[in-house]
């Protein structure tokens, strides 16, 4: 089979790229060894957010609705039914992606792809091997969970995020190894469902890439949920009995040089991800990798081999589904001969913790390293009419403004629905908007997005609905 373009992997980068190539009139195929939609749609972004939403609803019914005059008698969690609902969400979305591929005349080929040479792929499946040729190839194979050799996963009581999102029995005690995005999100969800949750983090702070003032808001909510966070703590393995047969595990940890033990029914290992760049035959075509196995690309997604591109997680951080999708659109445009560009500085990201965290642009530390003098504005959600009316007042919006030209260079949020609010901030940073652009944009009242212009005004001591305390970044 001969194609103009073949995409390897049908995740959020691959299927978006393939659909756009089809829209542009190129004869296109996508090769997928598993399920269309990739990790994100099947066992990552979507199912985790469904579980987080369900857990949050359950917790609010138990803890927050009575003050509003709503009393629910003996609410309980039917975890298998919750998982069934979550699975229905995933099935609907994956079915939609398959229909979109078909509608845009993209062939879906099942199997594992392997480069024979620069113009030929072998596709291996249970039905045998076929060969596919193309003028352009896009590698979109994603990433997978990192593992610890002394904590072998068995899919039952020592699990990755994939299994953790599909538990049919609520663990009484859950230990999460790794205090990053995934560990925090899943840990908080199960705490809301009733599990006793411990998070073990090797560094001095969970969510180590995020400013401490934002993380502190989430840590306070964790304490309210009864969670325990162990920072500066290393997982070391298991005490007897054998974790493959024991119902209760005893996890050995070391904190500040002192040995301790944590009991768990389930241990979630969530220490990061690694690129799926092996077993593709890249050595046959000379595609270069970095020392972590990430495929090297330029700003247009091109590898060092003409006609071979790579997008998404397989190229390294930031490992985000929306970044992969944008990569896919970029590469499709490049293959079609259009002018295109990408700027990772404006990629927003969010942690679906409680409250949520969302960030775009520079941090105060990064701005200082670049010699940028800042004005810093903040607005607390406790002063937001909309936040008060929904009983979600934790957190704030922080805006970083370049003193020299008044451009918005960074926005950091922690609070209700900030995963949605960050989109406006990302647009502001990407287009180089200045402070006046934000404050002169009328925001609907009463809404959470009003916090953004209020934070900008606060940087100039002009906020209306909060006290104005001058503050510049140190």
C-alpha positions in Angstrom: 0.0 0.0 0.0 1.3 3.4 -1.0 0.4 6.6 0.9 1.3 10.3 0.9 1.6 10.1 4.7 1.5 7.4 7.4 1.1 8.2 11.1 2.3 5.7 13.6 0.1 5.9 16.7 -3.5 7.0 17.0 -3.3 9.0 20.3 -4.2 12.6 20.6 -1.2 13.6 18.5 -1.5 10.9 15.9 -5.2 10.9 15.2 -5.4 14.7 15.1 -2.4 14.7 12.6 -4.0 12.0 10.5 -7.4 13.7 10.3 -5.8 17.1 9.3 -3.8 15.3 6.6 -7.0 13.8 5.3 -8.7 17.2 5.3 -5.8 18.5 3.3 -6.4 15.9 0.6 -3.4 13.7 1.3 -3.9 9.9 1.1 -3.3 9.0 4.7 -3.1 6.0 7.0 -2.7 5.7 10.8 -1.2 2.5 12.3 -2.4 1.6 15.8 -1.4 -1.5 17.8 -4.0 -1.0 20.5 -7.1 1.3 20.8 -7.7 4.5 18.9 -7.3 7.5 21.2 -4.1 6.3 22.8 -3.4 6.4 26.5 -5.1 9.8 27.0 -8.5 8.8 25.8 -8.5 5.1 27.0 -6.6 4.9 30.2 -5.4 8.4 31.0 -6.8 11.9 30.7 -10.5 11.1 30.1 -11.1 8.2 32.5 -9.1 10.0 35.2 -11.2 13.2 34.9 -14.4 11.1 34.9 -13.3 9.4 38.1 -12.2 12.7 39.7 -15.5 14.3 38.9 -17.5 11.3 40.3 -15.4 11.3 43.5 -15.7 15.0 43.9 -19.5 14.8 43.6 -19.7 12.0 46.2 -17.5 14.0 48.6 -19.5 17.2 48.2 -22.8 15.3 48.9 -21.3 14.0 52.1 -19.5 17.2 53.3 -20.8 20.4 51.7 -24.4 20.2 50.5 -26.1 20.2 54.0 -25.2 23.9 54.6 -27.1 24.6 51.3 -30.2 22.9 52.7 -29.6 19.7 50.7 -29.5 16.5 52.9 -28.8 13.2 51.3 -29.5 10.1 53.5 -26.7 7.5 53.7 -24.9 8.2 50.4 -22.6 5.4 49.3 -20.1 4.7 46.6 -20.8 1.8 44.2 -17.4 1.7 42.6 -18.1 -1.0 39.9 -21.1 1.2 38.7 -18.9 4.3 38.8 -16.3 2.4 36.6 -19.1 1.3 34.3 -20.2 4.9 33.8 -16.6 6.0 33.2 -16.1 3.3 30.7 -19.2 4.5 28.8 -17.6 8.0 28.5 -14.5 6.5 27.1 -16.4 4.2 24.6 -18.4 7.2 23.3 -15.3 9.3 22.7 -13.2 6.5 21.1 -16.1 5.7 18.8 -16.3 9.3 17.8 -12.6 9.4 16.9 -13.0 6.3 14.8 -15.9 7.9 12.9 -13.9 11.1 12.3 -11.0 9.1 10.9 -13.3 7.3 8.5 -15.1 10.5 7.5 -11.8 12.0 6.5 -10.8 9.0 4.5 -8.0 7.9 6.8 -7.2 4.2 6.7 -6.7 2.6 10.1 -4.2 -0.3 10.0 -3.9 -2.5 13.1 -0.5 -3.7 14.2 3.0 -2.8 15.2 5.0 -0.6 12.8 8.7 -1.2 12.1 10.9 0.8 9.7 12.4 -1.4 7.0 13.9 1.6 5.3 13.2 5.3 4.8 10.2 4.8 2.7 8.8 1.4 3.9 7.2 0.2 7.1 6.5 -3.4 8.1 3.2 -3.7 10.0 3.1 -6.8 12.1 -0.1 -8.2 13.6 -1.7 -11.6 14.5 -2.7 -11.8 10.9 0.9 -11.6 9.7 3.0 -8.9 8.2 2.2 -6.3 5.5 4.3 -3.5 4.0 3.3 0.1 3.7 5.2 2.7 1.8 4.8 6.5 2.0 6.5 9.8 1.2 6.1 11.0 4.8 6.0 9.3 8.2 4.9 10.8 11.5 6.0 9.0 14.7 3.3 9.5 17.4 3.9 6.5 19.6 3.5 8.3 22.9 5.0 7.2 26.2 4.5 4.6 29.0 4.8 4.5 32.8 8.2 4.3 34.4 8.8 1.4 36.7 10.9 0.6 39.8 12.8 -2.6 39.7 12.4 -3.2 43.4 8.6 -2.6 43.2 7.5 -4.9 40.4 3.9 -4.2 39.2 1.5 -7.0 39.2 -1.7 -5.2 38.1 -3.5 -6.1 41.3 -2.0 -4.5 44.4 1.1 -2.9 42.9 -0.3 -0.9 40.0 0.3 1.8 37.5 -2.2 4.6 36.8 -3.9 2.4 34.2 -4.9 -0.2 36.8 -5.5 2.4 39.5 -8.2 4.0 37.4 -10.0 0.7 37.0 -10.1 -0.7 40.5 -13.4 -2.5 41.3 -12.9 -2.5 45.1 -12.1 0.6 47.0 -8.7 0.2 48.8 -8.8 0.9 52.5 -5.2 2.1 52.4 -3.6 3.4 49.2 0.0 4.4 49.0 1.0 6.6 46.0 4.7 6.6 45.1 5.3 9.9 43.3 3.8 13.3 44.1 3.5 14.5 40.5 0.4 15.4 38.6 -1.0 11.8 38.2 -0.2 10.7 41.7 -1.8 13.8 43.3 -4.9 13.6 41.1 -5.6 9.9 41.7 -4.7 10.1 45.3 -7.1 12.9 46.0 -9.9 11.1 44.1 -9.6 7.9 46.2 -9.3 10.0 49.4 -12.7 11.5 48.5 -14.2 8.0 48.0 -13.0 7.0 51.5 -9.5 5.5 51.1 -6.7 6.4 53.6 -4.1 7.8 51.2 -0.4 8.4 51.7 1.7 10.1 49.1 5.5 9.3 49.0 7.6 12.0 47.3 11.4 11.9 47.1 11.7 15.7 46.7 11.0 18.3 49.3 7.6 19.3 47.8 4.9 17.5 45.9 4.2 18.9 42.4 7.8 20.1 42.4 7.6 22.0 39.2 4.9 24.3 40.6 5.3 27.4 42.7 5.0 26.7 46.4 2.3 29.2 47.1 0.0 27.3 44.7 0.9 23.9 46.0 0.3 25.0 49.6 -3.4 25.5 48.8 -3.7 21.9 47.5 -1.8 20.6 50.5 -4.3 22.2 52.9 -7.1 20.4 51.1 -5.2 17.2 51.3 -5.0 17.6 55.1 -8.8 18.2 55.2 -9.3 14.9 53.3 -7.1 13.1 55.8 -4.3 12.5 53.4 -0.7 12.2 54.6 2.2 13.5 52.4 5.7 12.1 53.0 8.2 14.4 51.3 12.0 13.8 51.3 11.0 10.1 51.4 12.3 7.3 49.2 10.5 4.0 48.5 12.8 1.0 49.1 10.7 -2.1 48.5 8.5 -4.4 50.5 8.8 -6.2 53.7 7.6 -9.8 53.8 5.1 -11.3 53.0 5.5 -11.6 49.3 3.6 -8.7 47.6 2.3 -11.0 44.8 0.3 -13.0 47.3 -0.3 -10.7 50.3 -3.5 -8.8 50.8 -1.8 -6.2 52.9 1.5 -4.8 51.8 4.2 -3.3 54.0 6.1 -0.7 52.0 9.6 0.1 53.2 10.5 3.8 52.9 13.4 5.9 54.1 12.8 9.5 55.3 15.8 11.6 56.2 17.9 8.5 56.5 15.4 6.8 58.9 13.7 3.5 57.9 9.9 3.4 58.2 7.0 1.2 57.0 3.7 2.0 55.4 0.7 -0.4 55.2 -1.3 -0.5 52.0 -3.9 -2.6 50.2 -2.8 -1.0 46.9 0.4 0.7 46.0 0.3 3.0 43.0 3.7 3.7 41.3 3.5 7.0 39.6 7.0 8.3 39.0 6.8 9.6 35.4 6.8 8.3 31.9 9.3 7.3 29.2 9.1 7.6 25.4 8.0 4.6 23.3 10.9 4.9 20.8 12.1 1.3 20.9 11.1 -1.5 18.5 10.3 0.9 15.7 13.4 0.1 13.6 14.7 3.7 14.0 18.2 2.3 13.8 17.4 1.2 10.2 16.8 4.7 9.1 19.2 6.7 11.4 16.6 8.7 13.4 18.5 10.3 16.3 17.5 10.0 19.9 18.7 11.9 23.0 20.1 10.2 26.1 16.6 9.6 27.5 15.3 7.9 24.3 13.3 10.9 23.1 13.3 11.5 19.4 15.1 14.7 18.4 13.1 17.1 16.3 13.3 20.7 15.2 10.6 23.4 15.7 8.6 22.0 12.8 8.6 18.4 14.2 11.2 17.2 11.6 13.7 14.5 12.6 17.2 14.4 11.2 15.9 12.2 8.4 14.0 13.8 5.6 10.4 12.8 5.4 10.3 11.4 9.0 8.6 13.5 11.7 7.8 13.0 15.4 5.2 14.5 17.7 4.0 14.3 21.2 5.4 12.4 24.2 7.9 10.4 22.1 9.8 13.6 21.6 10.1 14.5 25.3 8.5 17.1 27.6 6.1 18.7 28.0 4.2 15.4 27.8 0.8 16.8 27.4 -2.1 15.6 25.2 -2.9 19.1 24.0 0.7 19.8 23.1 0.7 16.5 21.1 -2.4 17.6 19.2 -0.9 20.9 18.4 2.3 19.1 17.2 0.1 17.0 14.9 -1.5 20.0 13.3 1.9 21.7 12.9 3.4 18.6 11.2 0.4 18.2 8.9 0.8 21.8 7.8 4.5 21.3 7.3 4.0 18.2 5.2 1.5 20.1 3.1 4.0 22.8 2.4 2.4 25.5 4.6 4.2 27.9 6.9 3.9 26.8 10.5 5.5 27.3 13.9 5.2 26.3 17.5 6.2 28.0 20.8 6.3 25.8 23.8 6.5 28.8 26.1 2.8 29.3 25.7 1.7 25.7 26.3 -0.7 25.8 29.3 -1.0 22.9 31.6 -3.3 21.9 34.5 -3.4 19.6 37.5 -6.9 18.3 38.2 -6.3 18.3 42.0 -8.7 20.0 44.4 -8.5 22.8 44.0 -7.2 22.7 40.4 -3.9 24.2 39.4 -3.2 25.8 36.0 -0.1 27.6 34.6 1.0 29.3 31.5 4.1 31.1 30.6 7.0 32.0 32.9 7.4 31.5 36.6 8.8 34.2 38.9 12.0 32.2 39.1 12.3 31.8 35.3 11.6 35.5 34.8 14.4 36.4 37.2 16.8 34.1 35.4 16.0 36.0 32.2 16.5 39.3 33.8 12.8 40.4 33.5 11.6 42.8 36.2 8.1 42.0 37.2 5.0 43.5 38.6 3.0 40.7 40.4 -0.8 40.9 40.8 -3.0 38.5 42.8 -6.7 38.1 43.3 -8.2 35.6 45.8 -11.2 33.5 44.9 -12.6 34.3 48.4 -13.4 37.7 46.9 -15.2 36.3 43.9 -19.0 36.4 43.9 -19.2 33.4 41.7 -16.8 31.4 43.8 -18.7 32.2 47.0 -22.0 31.3 45.3 -20.6 27.8 44.4 -18.9 27.4 47.8 -15.5 27.0 46.2 -13.4 29.9 47.5 -9.9 28.3 47.9 -7.1 29.7 45.9 -6.1 32.7 43.8 -5.0 34.0 40.4 -1.4 35.3 40.1 -0.3 37.4 37.1 3.3 38.2 36.2 3.7 41.4 34.1 6.9 42.6 32.5 7.5 46.0 34.1 9.3 47.3 30.9 6.5 46.8 28.3 3.5 45.7 30.6 3.2 42.4 28.6 1.7 39.4 30.4 4.5 36.9 30.7 3.0 34.3 33.1 -0.2 33.4 34.8 -0.5 31.0 37.7 -3.9 29.9 39.1 -5.1 27.6 41.9 -8.8 27.4 42.5 -12.1 26.3 41.1 -12.2 25.4 37.4 -8.9 27.0 36.6 -8.2 24.3 34.0 -10.8 26.2 32.0 -9.8 29.7 33.0 -6.2 29.2 31.8 -7.2 29.3 28.2 -7.7 33.1 28.2 -4.4 33.5 29.9 -2.7 31.3 27.3 -4.1 33.5 24.6 -2.8 36.6 26.4 0.7 35.2 26.7 0.8 33.8 23.2 -0.3 37.0 21.5 1.8 39.3 23.7 -1.1 41.0 25.3 -0.4 43.8 27.7 -2.1 44.6 31.0 -4.5 47.1 29.5 -5.7 44.6 27.0 -6.9 42.4 29.8 -8.5 45.0 32.0 -10.3 46.6 29.1 -11.9 43.3 28.0 -15.3 43.2 29.6 -15.8 39.9 31.5 -19.3 38.5 32.3 -20.5 38.9 35.8 -20.7 37.0 38.0 -18.1 34.5 36.7 -14.8 33.1 37.8 -12.8 34.6 34.8 -13.3 38.1 36.4 -10.4 37.1 38.7 -8.0 37.5 35.8 -8.4 41.2 35.2 -8.8 41.8 38.9 -5.3 40.2 39.4 -3.9 42.4 36.7 -5.4 45.5 38.3 -4.0 44.5 41.6 -0.4 44.6 40.2 -1.1 48.4 39.7 -2.9 48.8 43.1 -6.2 49.3 41.2 -8.2 46.2 41.9 -11.7 46.9 43.0 -12.7 43.8 44.9 -9.6 43.1 47.0 -7.1 45.1 49.0 -4.1 46.4 47.0 -0.8 45.6 48.5 2.2 46.5 46.3 4.4 43.5 45.5 7.2 43.0 43.0 8.9 39.8 42.3 12.1 39.3 44.3 
